[in-house]
């Protein structure tokens, strides 16, 4: 029990500092690119693609850490390096160098993803993991709620460069504190070595996991179509300031903070796949709000979308990891998570480029309409998958 309390304490402190880092950087990337560097739709799509490119590499990192003993280090070190990238923002004065920093951050930080799932499994017992993770995520979001408007104001006053620099320092300290968590890392000496080719066959051999990946890929592709269009609507149609963008992010964080607790308890009592069905079914309201704002320019619809986004993000964040832990054999958790992230990366590369290409042809209404359709279809298909698990 003492070890659990110590783990939770360090996790919470690390989460607070990580919240400062995230609140001061990620909500503003697209708007900064558009306003400071006159970024084109292609540049904005590249910002969205960056996370997809990073996740594409997680397949290889999952293969690497599968038999590694030091999984905590495999999570911490990439995060320190990735967050340290923001220490170079004071010398960023072109869209090219700005994009380079973003790509470096996304690619390096995604190296930690497969290890994190195994670390969390070792940190907290199964029966409490959902609720504890929900608590940690809630605290993280409360920090984001408090810091985001302040960061937006600071960026408006002194520019983004030094705000990003300070946030990078906070992010590094967060990772260093997390590295002091003591976990019982289990190294399976009898782990059977497998090839990358064998890992690639997992979705075909494990029909449940293959179905899950297919549904998640289709659902998320529509969201990635819209991602590069959101900043364009905010800046060009709504003339939103960085302070207003901060408020939008704050609304998302408030709802996330509330629903991290709710979804965490729900996962422990029911199952994570049902949470995915519920949030997938709500997701269509996010592009709908932006669609309405593109027709009748007003931030009201965007604020509503931001609230729904908070509910959905919290559910997906908790449910994905717990779904992987539920579906994957113990010795293949990292491989399953890496495959999931790789598929997310593929759609994260295809979606933004497709969205930016379609935007001049069908406009924001067309893009958001496609997103609405894929969200509704994703909810229906996840409902069927959820029912199939309960009947087998």
Secondary structure as UniProt FT lines:
FT   HELIX           2..23
FT   TURN            24..25
FT   HELIX           26..28
FT   HELIX           29..37
FT   HELIX           41..56
FT   HELIX           58..65
FT   TURN            66..67
FT   HELIX           71..84
FT   HELIX           85..91
FT   HELIX           95..110
FT   TURN            111..112
FT   HELIX           113..123
FT   HELIX           126..158
FT   HELIX           160..178
FT   TURN            179..180
FT   TURN            189..190
FT   HELIX           196..200
FT   HELIX           202..205
FT   HELIX           207..232
FT   HELIX           233..237
FT   HELIX           242..269
FT   HELIX           272..282
FT   HELIX           284..295
FT   HELIX           299..327
FT   HELIX           330..332
FT   HELIX           333..390
//
